[in-house]
Amino acid sequence: VTFPLDLTKTRLQVQGEAAVHRNGAAAGQAVPYRGMLRTAAGIVREEGLGKLWQGATPAVYRHIVYSGVRMVAYEHLRDSVLGRSEDESFPFWKAVVGGMSAGAIGQFFASPTDLVKVQMQMEGKRKLEGKPLRFRGVHHAFMKILSEGGIRGLWAGWVPNVQRAALVNMGDLTTYDSVKHFLLLNTPLVDNSVTHSIASCCSGLVAAVLGTPADVVKTRIMNQPRDKQGRGLLYKSSMDCLIRTVQGEGFMSLYKGFIPTWMRMAPWSLVFWLTYEQIRRICGVNSF
């Protein structure tokens, strides 16, 4: 449901990329920064309605790995490693450590699928710029990246990816867990869908604010051209990308795509947490 917003966000994050223009890679072919609605409308008009879901298949693969690992890791850290208090409360600093650790672990394992997703999301833009398409499908994308860069090539951009996931999960898991249990302990609200909805809305906003700058860096590093050894031609590292982006485009360029990110994170968080809590209840497992 929220994937078109993710595609729009990715396109916005690479528009006006200063490093591309300095390298002359897109001379005369730059796409003007059009904002969220005009970018989405432009994709539909120039590429077709179906292209709003380009890259959705590897995105589903990513969430199977990412969400599966991060949820299990967080709950294990909370209940067995860091330990809850006797009254079932979980200190905020422990929630921060658990959320960031779980997100980093989950994203590391899911990074290859994220790389394929980002590169496939940019295929329509390449076609409009007159560049040859890189992939015929998800399987071809995986095999081509593997053949050109080896196993390490599949983990290109994993450092900013893991950094982003750690920040997003500090916003998502930590905020949801903390807000939910704060409401249960300090208000008349009970453990039901209303409480879950309030906590998930808070978590979506915090996750978007914390994660967008790292998401911009991650997207640019994953989408940059590479040499035969798999080294990036535009950026040496995530820190280099961060510095060059701010120097060339200003600090607020780190929040390119924030509106679609927030618009995606809020309903995604709501749907995910409500569904997850109900599945746990149906399976006879305690509430998260």
N, C-alpha and C positions, 0 to 999 in steps of 0.2 A: 504493500500500500504506500509506503513512504519512499520507495526507491527512486522515483523521478526527482524528488527533492535532493537525494544523494547525488544523482547525476548532475543536476543543476549546480549544486555546491562545488563539485569537482571541476566543472567547466569554469565557474567564476574564479576559483582559486588559481588557475593558470593564466587568466586573462591579464594582459598588461605586465607579463613577467619580464622584469628588467634584464635578467641574465640572458634571456633568449635574444633580446634586441641588441645587447652588447656583442653577442656572438654572431649576429647577423643571420641567425637561423630562420628568422621569420620576417625578413625584410619585405615590406610591401604586402604582407599577408596577415598582419595583426588584426584580431577581432576586437572591436571596441568594447569597453566595459559597459554592459547593457543593464545590469541589475538582474534580480532574480526572475521577475515575471517576464521581462523582455527576452532574457536568455532562454527560459523554458519555451516561450512562444516561438522564438527563433529556431530552436531545435525541432519543434513540431513542423514549422513552416518549411525549413530548409532540408530536414532529414527524414521527417515522417513521425507520426505519433508513436509508432512502435519503438523508435530509438530512445524514447524516455526510459525504457527498460533495458537498454544495452548494457551488458555486464551484470545483469541480475542473477544469472546462474552461478558465477563464482562468488557473488555476494551471499547467496544461500549457503554454498559450501563453507564460506568463511564463518557464518554465524553458527553452523552446526559445530564447528571446531571451537570457535572463539567463545560463544556463550556457554557451550557445554563445559569447557575447561574452567572458565572464570567463575561460574556459579559453584561448581564443585570445590574449586580451590578456596574461594572466599569462605564458604561454609565450614570447610575443614580447618582453615586458619582461625576462624572465629570460635568454633566450638572445641577444638582440640589443641591448637598450638598457642594462640594468644589467650584464650579462655574468657568466657563471660563472667560477670559478677553473679553473686548468689541470687540477686533479684531479677536475673535475666537481662539486666542492662549491659551495654557494651560500651566502654569508654570511647570517647570520640577519637583519641589518638590511635587506639587500637583499630578502630574502623577505618581510619585513614591508611594505616599500614596494610591492613588486610585488603582494602579495596585496590590500592595501587599495586600490591604484589599480585593479586589475582588477575587484574587487567593485564599486567606485563606478561605473566606466564601464558595466559590465554592468547594474547596477540602474537607472541613469539611463534607459537605453533601454527597460528592461522595466517601468518604474514605472506606466504606464497599465494594464497587465494586472494588476499587484498591487493597484491601486486598485479595479478591478472585482471582483477576487477577494475582498478584504476586505469590500466592501459587499454582495456576494452572500452571503457567509458569515453576515451579520447579518440576512438577510431572515426566517429562521425565528423569530428572537427578536422582530422587529418584529410578526410575525403574532400571536405569543402575547400581546404587549402591546396588541393591538387597533389597531395602526397599519397604514395601507395599505401594501401591498407596492410597492416602488419599480421593480422590473424584472420583465420577462417572460422574459428570457433574457440570454445573454452579449451578443449583437448589440444588443439593446434597451438594455442597460446602457451599452455604449460610446456609442451614439447619444444617449442621454438626457444623459449626463455631458457629451458634446461640445456638445449644443445649449444646455445650461444654463450651462456655464462656458467654452465655447470650447476651443481647443487647450490653453490654460493649465490648464483644469479637469481635463484628463486627467493632468496632472502635479501635482495637488494632493497635498501630503504628500511630495513627492520628496526634500526635504532630509533629514528623518529617515530616509527609506527608504534613501537613499544612505549616510547615516552608519551605519545598521545593517548594510548590505551590506559596507561597508568593514571594520567590526569582525568580522562573521561570517567574511569571507574571510581576514582576518588570522588568525582561529582555524582556518579550514578549509584553505585553500590553503597558508598559511605553515606551519602545524603539520604537515600531511601531507607536504609537500615536505621540511621540516627533519627530521622524525622518520624518514621513509623513508631519506633519504641518510645520516643519522646511524647507523642500523642497518646499512646496507650497508657503511659505512666503518669501523665500530667493533665489529661483532659478526660471528659466523660466518654470519648469515642471508644468503640470496641474494635476488635480485629475483624473488620469487614471490608467490603469493596470501597466504601467512602474513605476510610483511613488509607487504604492502598492507593486510591486515586490521588489524594492530597500529597502523599509521600512521593508518588511517581512524578507528579507535575513539578514538584520542587527539584527532584533529581534530574529531570530532563533539562531544566534551565541551568542549573549549576554545571552539569556535564558539558553543555554547549559553550558556556563562558570559559571554562577551564581548558577545554580540548581544542577549540578552533585554531589558535595559533600553531599548535603542534600538528594539527591536521593539514594546514596550509603547507607547512614544511614537508610533511610526509608525502602529500600529493605531488609536489614539485620534484622531489627527489625521485619518486617512483616513476614519474612521467618523463624525466630527462633522457636524452639520447646517451648511449654508452659506447665505449670503444670495444675492441675485440677482447680485451682483458676484463670487460665488465665494469670498468671504472666510469663514473659519471663525467660527462663533458662540460656540464654547467656548474656543478657544485662538488666540492671535495668531501663535505660532511654536512650533517644536519645543522651544526653551528655556523658553518660557512653560508649555507642557504639562508639561515635566519638573519645573519648580519647583512648579506647582500640584498635580501628582500627589504629590510628596514631602510638601508642606505639608499636603495634605488627607488623605492615606492612609498616610503614613510611607514610609521609604526602601525597605522590602521590597516595597512595591507595585510597584516597578520589576521585580520578579521574579515577578509574577503570570504563571502559565502556564509557569514554568520546567520543571516536571517533564514535561509533554507536549512542550515544546520539545526537551528533552534526549532524551526517548524517541523523538522523531521524528528529530532530527539524527543520533543514533548509527546507527540502521539505515539511514537515508537516505545518510549518508556512506559506510557500508560497502558498500551496494549500488552507489552511484554509482562509487566508486573502483575496486572490483573489476571492474565492467562496463567502465568507461572504459579501464582498463589492458588488459583482454582484447581490446576492440575495436581498440586501438592495435596490439596484437600480431598480431591477425588481418589487419589492414591493412598490416602490414609497417613500422609506425612505431616508433621507439625508445620504450622505456618512459618514462613521465612523470618 
